[in-house]
Amino acid sequence: MTPSEFLLNFKYAFDPRKPALTARLAGAVLRSKLGFAPRLRYVDFAVDFACNMRCEHCFAASLRDDSRRRMEAADYARVARQAMALGAVNFSFQGGEPLVFLDRLEGVLAACSPRKNVISVTTNGSLLDGLNISRLRKAGVNILTVSLDSGIPQEHDAFRGLPGSFDRITGGIEQALAAGLRVTLGTVITHKTVCGEGIRRLAAMAAEMRVLLYLIFPVPAGKWQGDTSMLLDDSDLEYVRGLVASSPYIRTDFQANLYGRGCGAGKEILYLTPYGDVLVCPFVHISFGNIFEDELSVIRKRALSVPCLAHYHQRCLASTDPDFMRDRLSLTWKAAKLPLDWKQVFK
């Protein structure tokens, strides 16, 4: 991590309302600098798959199963304690669209020790208004990750399936920044869009607003299951590297790690479904266990026993590693029910 990246990360994580968080962040950074083995950094919870948009790439329907037992506030509290013991300092909450079920989300946030952790919420931004922003801030939210997929309004609206959403979202971002929340932009890039005007406009917008723009690689999952036509080729990836080098505000997920540059799946990152399934990545629909059956430490250890997850790959396994996609991820494309159990994939 470069000094400029570190300073920007510190800006996003620091919250004077949370002195206990500051101490925990300092400890996490110190351990990483002293060469300790990677600890868990980030837990991403899908609280519910309900949503008000119909996005081209959505994977919610792939994992949704309303017949299953769902996590309740007490379960989130227990998992949060286990995750913090493993080193986690950042809890992220997504859907679906979290503002659709904000009443429930507030209870979940309260269960996850918000005064001791960086709390981020991933939202499509269409429901951001003064009241919802105030409720999020009161609940201890530090960061809003807002999905924007083009700086051209018509392109974004078409991708997200909601006409007029671009203008509502950008207005909501301005209100969130004015209220003191940090904002990052999450942008799905594809072979078709990565070099286009829409991404260039988003990069300029991020620099102007001084917010981070995270470029999200496409994955053949969800509505794109098995479709590799949108994947980035080597030329696209070189272009992405140039974009990242051109501005401190443009990032990929590889730059968020504390312990090493590369894919942090399993090592620093875990993703949980509303039903307690533990995945190493939101886009790799392979479960390594369930929190109703095992402790989080046992599940993470199980994931790290798989050789391809034990170190920091310099390719995104789910998007730019052809061997992983062919030998592992493709098994999820044929599955009648997701997520697949890890033993069905890693034999």
C-alpha positions in Angstrom: 0.0 0.0 0.0 1.5 3.4 -1.0 1.5 6.3 1.4 -1.2 8.1 -0.6 -3.4 5.0 -0.6 -2.9 4.7 3.2 -3.8 8.3 3.8 -7.0 8.0 1.8 -7.9 4.8 3.5 -7.3 6.5 6.9 -9.6 9.4 5.8 -12.4 6.9 5.1 -11.9 4.8 8.2 -11.3 7.5 10.8 -14.3 8.7 12.8 -13.8 11.0 15.9 -17.1 9.6 17.3 -15.4 6.1 17.6 -12.2 6.2 19.7 -12.3 2.5 20.2 -12.3 2.0 16.4 -9.2 4.2 16.0 -7.3 2.0 18.5 -8.4 -1.2 16.7 -7.4 0.2 13.3 -4.0 1.2 14.7 -3.5 -2.3 16.0 -4.5 -3.9 12.7 -2.1 -1.7 10.7 0.8 -2.4 13.2 0.3 -6.1 12.9 0.4 -6.0 9.2 3.6 -3.9 9.2 5.3 -6.3 11.6 4.7 -9.2 9.2 2.1 -11.2 11.1 0.1 -13.7 9.2 -2.9 -12.2 7.5 -5.9 -11.7 9.8 -9.5 -11.2 8.8 -10.2 -7.5 7.9 -13.6 -7.3 6.3 -16.9 -9.1 6.6 -19.6 -8.5 4.0 -23.1 -9.3 5.1 -26.0 -9.7 2.6 -28.9 -8.9 5.0 -31.7 -9.5 2.5 -32.1 -9.9 -1.2 -35.1 -7.6 -1.6 -34.4 -4.8 -4.1 -36.2 -2.0 -6.1 -34.0 -2.3 -9.2 -33.6 -4.9 -12.0 -29.9 -4.8 -12.8 -28.4 -6.6 -15.7 -25.8 -8.5 -13.6 -27.9 -9.2 -10.4 -27.1 -12.5 -8.5 -29.7 -12.1 -5.8 -32.1 -14.6 -7.3 -29.3 -17.1 -7.6 -28.9 -17.3 -3.8 -32.3 -16.3 -2.5 -34.3 -19.0 -0.7 -37.1 -17.8 1.4 -37.7 -21.2 2.9 -34.4 -21.2 4.8 -33.7 -20.0 8.3 -32.5 -16.5 8.3 -29.9 -14.8 10.6 -31.4 -12.6 13.3 -29.9 -9.8 15.3 -28.5 -12.2 17.9 -26.8 -14.2 15.2 -25.2 -11.1 13.7 -23.9 -10.1 17.2 -22.4 -13.5 17.7 -20.7 -13.6 14.3 -19.5 -10.0 14.7 -17.8 -11.0 18.0 -16.1 -14.0 16.3 -15.0 -11.9 13.3 -13.5 -9.2 15.6 -11.6 -11.9 17.4 -10.1 -12.9 14.1 -9.1 -9.3 13.4 -12.1 -7.8 11.5 -12.4 -4.0 11.7 -14.8 -3.4 8.8 -18.3 -4.7 8.5 -20.2 -4.1 5.3 -23.9 -4.5 4.7 -25.6 -5.1 1.4 -28.6 -6.7 -0.3 -30.5 -6.5 -2.5 -31.0 -2.9 -1.6 -30.5 -2.1 2.1 -32.6 1.0 2.2 -35.6 -1.1 1.2 -35.3 -2.9 4.5 -33.8 -0.1 6.6 -35.9 -0.8 9.7 -34.4 -4.3 9.9 -30.9 -3.1 8.9 -30.8 -0.7 11.8 -31.2 -3.6 14.3 -28.5 -5.5 12.5 -26.1 -2.6 12.6 -26.7 -2.1 16.3 -25.8 -5.8 16.9 -22.4 -5.4 15.2 -20.6 -3.1 17.6 -20.7 0.0 15.4 -18.6 2.1 17.8 -15.7 -0.3 17.4 -15.9 -1.0 13.7 -15.9 0.7 10.3 -19.5 0.3 9.1 -20.2 0.5 5.4 -23.4 0.1 3.5 -23.6 -0.8 -0.2 -26.6 0.9 -1.9 -27.9 1.5 -5.3 -28.4 5.1 -4.1 -31.9 5.5 -5.5 -33.5 5.9 -2.0 -30.9 8.2 -0.5 -32.7 11.2 1.0 -32.2 13.4 4.0 -34.2 11.2 6.4 -32.5 7.9 5.3 -29.0 9.5 5.4 -29.7 10.8 9.0 -30.9 7.3 10.1 -27.8 5.7 8.6 -25.4 8.2 10.3 -27.2 7.7 13.6 -26.8 4.0 13.3 -23.0 4.4 13.1 -22.5 4.1 9.3 -19.2 5.6 8.2 -19.2 4.8 4.5 -21.7 4.5 1.7 -20.7 2.5 -1.3 -23.0 3.8 -4.1 -23.4 1.8 -7.3 -22.8 3.9 -10.4 -22.0 2.2 -13.6 -21.6 5.0 -16.1 -21.1 8.8 -16.0 -23.7 8.9 -18.8 -27.1 9.0 -17.1 -28.9 7.0 -19.9 -26.3 4.2 -19.8 -26.4 3.9 -16.0 -30.2 3.9 -16.0 -30.4 1.2 -18.7 -27.9 -1.1 -16.9 -29.8 -0.7 -13.6 -33.3 -1.0 -15.0 -34.6 2.2 -13.4 -35.1 5.3 -15.5 -34.2 8.6 -13.9 -32.1 6.8 -11.2 -28.8 8.5 -12.1 -30.0 12.0 -11.2 -31.6 10.8 -8.0 -28.4 8.9 -7.0 -26.0 11.8 -7.7 -28.3 14.1 -5.7 -28.3 11.6 -2.8 -24.5 11.4 -2.9 -24.3 15.2 -2.5 -26.6 15.0 0.5 -24.6 12.2 2.1 -21.3 14.0 1.7 -22.8 17.2 3.2 -24.1 15.1 6.2 -20.5 13.9 6.9 -20.7 10.4 5.5 -17.8 9.1 3.4 -18.8 7.9 -0.1 -17.2 5.5 -2.5 -18.5 4.7 -6.0 -18.8 1.0 -7.0 -18.6 0.6 -10.8 -19.0 -2.7 -12.7 -16.7 -2.6 -15.8 -17.0 -4.9 -18.7 -15.2 -5.6 -21.9 -17.7 -3.4 -23.6 -17.7 -0.5 -21.2 -14.2 -0.3 -19.6 -12.7 2.0 -22.3 -15.8 4.0 -22.9 -16.8 7.6 -22.2 -19.1 6.5 -19.4 -16.1 5.3 -17.3 -14.0 8.3 -18.2 -16.8 10.6 -16.9 -17.1 8.6 -13.7 -13.3 8.9 -13.1 -13.6 12.7 -13.6 -16.6 12.8 -11.3 -14.7 10.9 -8.5 -11.7 13.2 -8.7 -13.9 16.3 -8.6 -15.9 15.1 -5.6 -12.7 13.6 -4.0 -14.3 10.2 -3.5 -12.9 6.8 -4.2 -14.0 5.0 -7.4 -13.8 1.2 -7.1 -13.7 -0.7 -10.4 -15.5 -4.0 -10.0 -14.6 -6.7 -12.4 -17.4 -8.6 -14.2 -18.1 -12.2 -13.1 -20.1 -14.9 -15.0 -22.5 -15.3 -12.1 -26.1 -14.4 -11.4 -27.9 -13.2 -14.5 -24.5 -13.4 -16.3 -24.0 -17.0 -15.2 -21.8 -18.8 -17.7 -21.5 -15.8 -20.0 -17.9 -14.9 -20.5 -18.4 -12.3 -23.3 -18.3 -9.4 -20.8 -15.0 -10.5 -19.2 -11.9 -8.2 -19.5 -9.1 -9.3 -21.8 -5.4 -8.5 -21.4 -5.7 -5.2 -23.2 -8.6 -4.2 -21.0 -6.7 -5.1 -17.8 -3.7 -3.1 -19.0 -6.1 -0.1 -19.5 -7.4 -0.6 -16.0 -3.9 -0.5 -14.6 -3.3 2.8 -16.4 -6.5 4.2 -15.0 -5.5 3.2 -11.4 -2.1 4.7 -11.9 -3.5 7.9 -13.2 -5.4 8.9 -10.1 -5.3 8.2 -6.3 -9.1 8.1 -6.4 -9.4 5.1 -8.8 -9.0 1.7 -7.2 -9.6 -2.0 -7.5 -10.3 -4.3 -4.5 -6.8 -5.5 -4.6 -5.7 -2.2 -3.1 -7.8 -2.5 0.0 -5.9 -5.3 1.7 -3.7 -4.7 4.8 -1.4 -7.7 4.4 -0.7 -8.1 0.7 -1.7 -6.9 -2.7 -3.9 -9.3 -4.6 -7.1 -11.3 -4.1 -7.9 -11.2 -0.4 -10.7 -13.8 -0.5 -10.7 -15.9 2.6 -7.6 -14.3 4.0 -9.0 -10.9 4.7 -12.5 -11.1 3.3 -15.6 -13.2 4.0 -19.1 -12.9 2.7 -22.2 -14.1 4.5 -25.7 -14.8 3.0 -28.8 -14.0 5.0 -29.0 -17.7 5.8 -25.6 -17.9 7.4 -23.6 -19.4 4.5 -20.0 -18.3 4.5 -18.4 -17.6 1.1 -15.0 -16.1 0.4 -16.4 -13.7 -2.2 -19.9 -12.4 -3.1 -19.3 -13.7 -6.6 -17.9 -17.1 -5.8 -21.1 -19.1 -4.9 -19.3 -21.8 -2.9 -20.0 -22.2 0.8 -17.3 -23.2 3.2 -19.7 -23.7 6.1 -22.7 -22.1 7.9 -22.6 -20.1 11.1 -25.5 -22.1 12.5 -23.2 -25.1 12.5 -19.6 -23.9 12.9 -17.6 -21.1 14.5 -16.4 -18.5 12.0 -12.8 -19.4 12.8 -13.4 -23.0 11.8 -15.0 -22.0 8.5 -12.2 -19.6 7.6 -9.6 -22.2 8.4 -11.4 -24.6 6.1 -11.4 -22.1 3.3 -7.7 -21.4 3.7 -6.9 -25.1 3.5 -7.8 -24.8 -0.2 -4.4 -24.1 -2.0 -5.8 -21.5 -4.4 -7.2 -19.5 -1.5 -4.1 -19.7 0.8 -2.2 -16.9 -0.9 -2.8 -13.5 -2.6 -3.4 -14.2 -6.3 -2.6 -11.4 -8.6 -5.7 -12.2 -10.7 -9.3 -12.0 -9.7 -10.2 -15.7 -9.4 -13.8 -15.2 -10.4 -13.2 -12.8 -13.3 -9.7 -13.0 -14.7 -8.3 -16.4 -13.8 -9.3 -18.8 -16.6 -8.2 -22.0 -14.8 -10.4 -21.2 -11.7 -13.3 -20.2 -13.8 -13.1 -23.4 -15.9 -12.3 -25.9 -13.1 -14.2 -24.4 -10.2 -16.6 -21.6 -10.9 -18.1 -23.4 -13.9 -19.5 -26.0 -11.5 -21.8 -23.4 -10.0 -23.2 -22.7 -13.4 -24.7 -26.2 -13.6 -25.9 -26.4 -10.0 -29.6 -26.7 -9.3 -29.2 -24.9 -6.0 -26.6 -22.4 -4.7 -24.3 -21.9 -3.0 -22.5 -25.2 -3.7 -20.9 -27.0 -0.8 -17.1 -26.6 -1.0 -16.5 -30.4 -1.0 -18.4 -30.5 -4.3 -15.9 -28.1 -5.9 -12.5 -28.8 -4.2 -12.1 -32.5 -4.1 
